[in-house]
C-alpha cells in the first residue's frame, strides 16, 4: 500500500452506529463492533469516509456513517 493510501485511512470510525459500542478494525477497511458484533466496511470515496453495513446475506446494504 502506498504511503498516501495509509494517510487516507488514518481516519477511523470508532463508535458503532447501531449500538454506540467500540469498533475494532480487523484490517484497513473491515471493522467489527465489540458490543453487538455487527460488521462494517470503511471505504474512502472522493475524500469522503463512508461506513457501510451488511445485510443478513453479507451484501453491503447502505452507508450508515460519513466523515
C-alpha positions as CSV (number, residue, x, y, z in Angstrom):
1,X,0.0,0.0,0.0
2,X,1.4,3.4,-0.9
3,X,2.2,6.0,1.8
4,X,-0.7,8.3,0.7
5,X,-3.2,5.4,0.9
6,X,-2.2,4.8,4.5
7,X,-2.8,8.5,5.2
8,X,-6.2,8.3,3.7
9,X,-7.2,5.5,6.2
10,X,-5.8,7.5,9.1
11,X,-9.4,8.5,10.0
12,X,-11.2,5.6,11.7
13,X,-14.8,5.4,12.8
14,X,-14.6,4.4,16.5
15,X,-18.3,4.0,17.5
16,X,-20.8,1.6,16.2
17,X,-23.7,3.4,14.5
18,X,-26.1,0.7,15.7
19,X,-25.3,0.5,19.5
20,X,-22.6,3.1,20.1
21,X,-20.2,0.3,21.1
22,X,-16.5,0.4,20.2
23,X,-15.4,-0.6,16.7
24,X,-12.3,-2.8,16.3
25,X,-10.6,-2.9,12.9
26,X,-9.7,-6.3,11.5
27,X,-7.7,-4.7,8.7
28,X,-7.6,-1.3,6.9
29,X,-11.3,-1.4,5.9
30,X,-13.2,-4.0,7.9
31,X,-14.5,-3.1,11.4
32,X,-16.5,-5.1,13.9
33,X,-18.4,-3.8,16.9
34,X,-17.1,-5.3,20.2
35,X,-20.5,-4.9,21.8
36,X,-23.1,-6.1,19.3
37,X,-20.9,-8.0,16.8
38,X,-22.1,-6.1,13.7
39,X,-19.5,-5.9,10.9
40,X,-18.9,-2.7,8.8
41,X,-16.8,-1.8,5.8
42,X,-14.8,1.5,5.8
43,X,-14.5,3.0,2.3
44,X,-13.0,6.2,1.0
45,X,-14.7,7.8,-2.0
46,X,-13.8,11.2,-3.3
47,X,-12.0,12.1,0.0
48,X,-15.2,11.1,2.0
49,X,-15.0,8.4,4.6
50,X,-18.0,6.1,4.4
51,X,-19.0,3.3,6.8
52,X,-21.2,0.6,5.2
53,X,-23.2,-2.1,6.9
54,X,-24.1,-5.6,5.6
55,X,-27.4,-7.4,5.4
56,X,-28.1,-10.9,6.6
57,X,-26.8,-12.4,3.4
58,X,-23.5,-10.5,3.5
59,X,-24.3,-7.9,0.9
60,X,-23.4,-4.2,1.6
61,X,-26.7,-2.6,2.5
62,X,-26.0,1.1,2.8
63,X,-23.9,3.8,4.3
64,X,-24.5,4.2,8.0
65,X,-22.0,6.9,8.8
66,X,-20.0,9.6,6.9
67,X,-16.9,11.7,7.7
